[in-house]
């Protein structure tokens, strides 16, 4: 396959992973533990470079900042260690599939 096909595949995989992380952070830190008013994960995949930019932004409750940071770290560690459910994967890819089908 052409080299750009590999980059497109990599970009799609990172988009899915980004959506999984964003959903998990929101579910666990905002909805579950109620540590923040909002939380978001962002990934800028620079296909012309050999790196990407990752950002995590949140608005934690003033008296629970350290707890919120710890919860973010634990959530990311769980994902890195392979804890992604089939439901999380399907929830992340469903909007992408729907968008492809509508085009």
PAZAPA-4460 file (N, C-alpha, C; in steps of 0.05 Angstrom, whole numbers, plus 32768, in hexadecimal, padded with zeros to 4 digits):
% residues 103
    n_x    n_y    n_z   ca_x   ca_y   ca_z    c_x    c_y    c_z   seq   type   mol
   8010   7FE8   8000   8000   8000   8000   8011   8019   8000     1      X     A
   8007   802F   7FF6   8016   8048   7FF6   801C   8051   8012     2      X     A
   8032   8060   8015   803B   8069   8030   8026   807A   803D     3      X     A
   8017   808B   802E   8003   809C   803A   7FEC   808C   8046     4      X     A
   7FE7   8073   803B   7FD2   8062   8047   7FDA   805A   8063     5      X     A
   7FF3   8055   8068   7FFC   804E   8083   7FF8   8065   8096     6      X     A
   7FFE   807E   808D   7FFA   8095   809D   7FDD   809A   80A3     7      X     A
   7FCC   8096   808F   7FAF   8099   8093   7FA5   8085   80A7     8      X     A
   7FAE   806C   80A6   7FA6   8058   80B9   7FAF   8060   80D5     9      X     A
   7FC8   8068   80D8   7FD2   8071   80F2   7FC2   8088   80FD    10      X     A
   7FBB   809A   80EC   7FAB   80B1   80F4   7F90   80A9   80FE    11      X     A
   7F83   8096   80F0   7F69   808C   80F8   7F6B   807E   8113    12      X     A
   7F80   806E   8117   7F83   8060   8130   7F86   8073   8147    13      X     A
   7F96   8088   8143   7F9A   809C   8158   7F80   80AC   815D    14      X     A
   7F70   80B0   8149   7F57   80BD   814D   7F44   80AC   815E    15      X     A
   7F44   8092   8159   7F33   8080   8169   7F3D   8080   8186    16      X     A
   7F57   807D   8189   7F63   807D   81A4   7F5D   8097   81B3    17      X     A
   7F5F   80AD   81A5   7F59   80C7   81B1   7F3D   80C9   81BB    18      X     A
   7F2A   80BF   81AB   7F0E   80BF   81B2   7F09   80AD   81CA    19      X     A
   7F16   8096   81CB   7F14   8084   81E2   7F1D   8091   81FB    20      X     A
   7F35   809E   81FA   7F40   80AC   8211   7F2D   80C3   821A    21      X     A
   7F24   80D2   8207   7F13   80E9   820E   7EF9   80DF   821C    22      X     A
   7EED   80CA   8211   7ED4   80BF   821C   7EDA   80B4   8238    23      X     A
   7EF0   80A6   823B   7EF6   809A   8255   7EFC   80AF   826B    24      X     A
   7F0B   80C4   8263   7F11   80D9   8276   7EF7   80E7   827F    25      X     A
   7EE5   80EC   826C   7ECC   80F9   8273   7EBB   80E7   8285    26      X     A
   7EB9   80CE   827D   7EA8   80BC   828D   7EB3   80B8   82A9    27      X     A
   7ECD   80B4   82AC   7ED8   80AD   82C6   7EDD   80C6   82D8    28      X     A
   7EE8   80DB   82CC   7EF0   80F1   82DC   7EDA   8106   82E0    29      X     A
   7ECB   810B   82CB   7EB5   811E   82CD   7E9C   8112   82D8    30      X     A
   7E93   80FD   82CB   7E79   80F0   82D3   7E7C   80DE   82EB    31      X     A
   7E91   80CD   82EC   7E93   80BA   8301   7E9D   80C6   831C    32      X     A
   7EB4   80D3   831B   7EC0   80DD   8333   7EB9   80FA   8339    33      X     A
   7EAD   8107   8326   7EA5   8123   8329   7EBC   8135   8333    34      X     A
   7ED3   8132   8326   7EEB   8141   832E   7EEF   815B   831E    35      X     A
   7EE0   815E   8309   7EE4   8174   82F7   7ECA   817D   82EA    36      X     A
   7ECA   8196   82E2   7EB2   81A0   82D3   7EB3   8196   82B7    37      X     A
   7ECB   8194   82AB   7ECE   8188   8290   7EEB   817E   828E    38      X     A
   7EEE   816B   827C   7F08   8160   8276   7F09   8158   8258    39      X     A
   7F1F   815D   824B   7F21   8155   822F   7F3E   814D   8228    40      X     A
   7F3F   813B   8216   7F59   8131   820B   7F5B   8139   81EE    41      X     A
   7F72   8143   81E7   7F76   814B   81CB   7F8F   813F   81C0    42      X     A
   7F8E   8138   81A7   7FA6   812D   8199   7FA8   813A   817E    43      X     A
   7FBF   8146   8179   7FC5   8152   815F   7FD9   813F   8152    44      X     A
   7FD0   8130   813E   7FE1   811E   8130   7FEE   812C   8119    45      X     A
   8008   8130   811A   8016   813E   8105   8023   812A   80F2    46      X     A
   8014   8124   80DD   801E   810F   80CA   8036   8118   80BA    47      X     A
   803D   8131   80BB   8055   813A   80AD   806D   813A   80C0    48      X     A
   8069   8134   80D9   807E   8134   80ED   807F   8118   80FA    49      X     A
   8093   8114   810A   8096   80FB   8118   808B   80FD   8135    50      X     A
   8078   810E   813A   806E   8111   8155   8051   811B   8154    51      X     A
   8044   8119   816B   8029   8124   816E   8028   8134   8187    52      X     A
   8013   8144   8189   8010   8155   81A1   7FF7   814B   81B0    53      X     A
   7FFB   8145   81C9   7FE5   813C   81DA   7FDF   8151   81EF    54      X     A
   7FC6   8156   81F4   7FBE   8169   8209   7FA7   815D   8219    55      X     A
   7FA8   8162   8233   7F91   815B   8244   7F8A   8175   8253    56      X     A
   7F72   817D   8250   7F68   8195   825D   7F51   818F   826F    57      X     A
   7F50   819C   8286   7F39   8197   8298   7F36   81B0   82A9    58      X     A
   7F1F   81B1   82B5   7F18   81C6   82C8   7F10   81B8   82E3    59      X     A
   7F24   81B0   82F3   7F1E   81A1   830B   7F12   81B3   8321    60      X     A
   7F04   81A6   8333   7EFA   81B4   834A   7F13   81BE   835A    61      X     A
   7F11   81D6   8365   7F29   81E3   8371   7F35   81D2   8387    62      X     A
   7F25   81C4   8397   7F30   81B5   83AD   7F37   8198   83A5    63      X     A
   7F35   8191   838B   7F3B   8176   8383   7F4E   8174   836B    64      X     A
   7F5F   8188   8368   7F71   8189   8351   7F84   8171   8350    65      X     A
   7F91   816C   8366   7FA5   8156   8367   7F96   813B   8362    66      X     A
   7F7F   8138   836D   7F6F   811F   836A   7F68   811C   834C    67      X     A
   7F60   8132   833F   7F59   8131   8323   7F71   812A   8311    68      X     A
   7F88   8135   8318   7FA1   812F   8309   7FA8   8111   830C    69      X     A
   7FA6   8107   8324   7FAB   80EB   8329   7F97   80D9   831A    70      X     A
   7F7E   80E1   8319   7F6A   80D1   830A   7F70   80D1   82ED    71      X     A
   7F79   80E7   82E2   7F81   80E8   82C5   7F98   80D5   82C0    72      X     A
   7FAC   80D6   82D1   7FC3   80C4   82CE   7FBB   80A7   82D0    73      X     A
   7FAA   80A0   82E3   7FA1   8084   82E5   7F91   807B   82CD    74      X     A
   7F80   808D   82C3   7F70   8086   82AC   7F81   8081   8294    75      X     A
   7F95   8092   828F   7FA7   808F   8278   7FB8   8075   827C    76      X     A
   7FC1   8070   8294   7FD1   8058   8299   7FC0   803F   8293    77      X     A
   7FA7   803F   829A   7F96   8028   8294   7F93   8024   8276    78      X     A
   7F90   8039   8268   7F8E   8037   824B   7FA8   802D   823E    79      X     A
   7FBE   8038   8247   7FD8   802F   823D   7FDD   8011   8243    80      X     A
   7FD3   8008   8259   7FD7   7FEC   8261   7FC3   7FD9   8253    81      X     A
   7FB3   7FE5   8241   7FA2   7FD4   8230   7F85   7FD1   8239    82      X     A
   7F7C   7FE1   824B   7F61   7FDF   8255   7F4E   7FF0   8244    83      X     A
   7F48   7FE6   822C   7F34   7FF2   821B   7F1F   7FDD   8215    84      X     A
   7F06   7FE4   821B   7EF1   7FD0   8216   7EE7   7FD1   81FA    85      X     A
   7EDA   7FBC   81F2   7ECD   7FBC   81D7   7EB8   7FD1   81D5    86      X     A
   7EA9   7FD6   81EB   7E95   7FEB   81EB   7EA1   8006   81E6    87      X     A
   7EB8   800C   81F4   7EC5   8026   81F0   7ECF   8029   81D3    88      X     A
   7EDA   8013   81C8   7EE3   8014   81AC   7ECB   801A   8199    89      X     A
   7EB5   800B   819D   7E9E   800F   818C   7E92   802B   818E    90      X     A
   7E92   8035   81A7   7E88   8050   81AB   7E9A   8065   819D    91      X     A
   7EB3   8060   819C   7EC6   8073   818F   7EC4   8071   8170    92      X     A
   7EC0   805A   8165   7EC0   8057   8148   7EA4   805C   813B    93      X     A
   7E8F   8059   814A   7E74   805C   813F   7E70   8076   8131    94      X     A
   7E78   808D   813D   7E74   80A6   812E   7E84   80A8   8114    95      X     A
   7E9C   809C   8114   7EAC   809C   80FC   7EA0   808B   80E6    96      X     A
   7E95   8074   80EE   7E88   8063   80DA   7E6F   8070   80CF    97      X     A
   7E60   807D   80E0   7E48   808B   80D7   7E4F   80A2   80C4    98      X     A
   7E64   80B0   80CA   7E6D   80C5   80B8   7E76   80BA   809D    99      X     A
   7E84   80A4   809C   7E8D   8098   8083   7E74   808F   8073   100      X     A
   7E61   8084   8080   7E49   8079   8073   7E38   8090   8067   101      X     A
   7E39   80A7   8074   7E28   80BD   806B   7E35   80CC   8053   102      X     A
   7E4F   80C8   804F   7E5D   80D6   8039   7E5B   80C7   801F   103      X     A
***
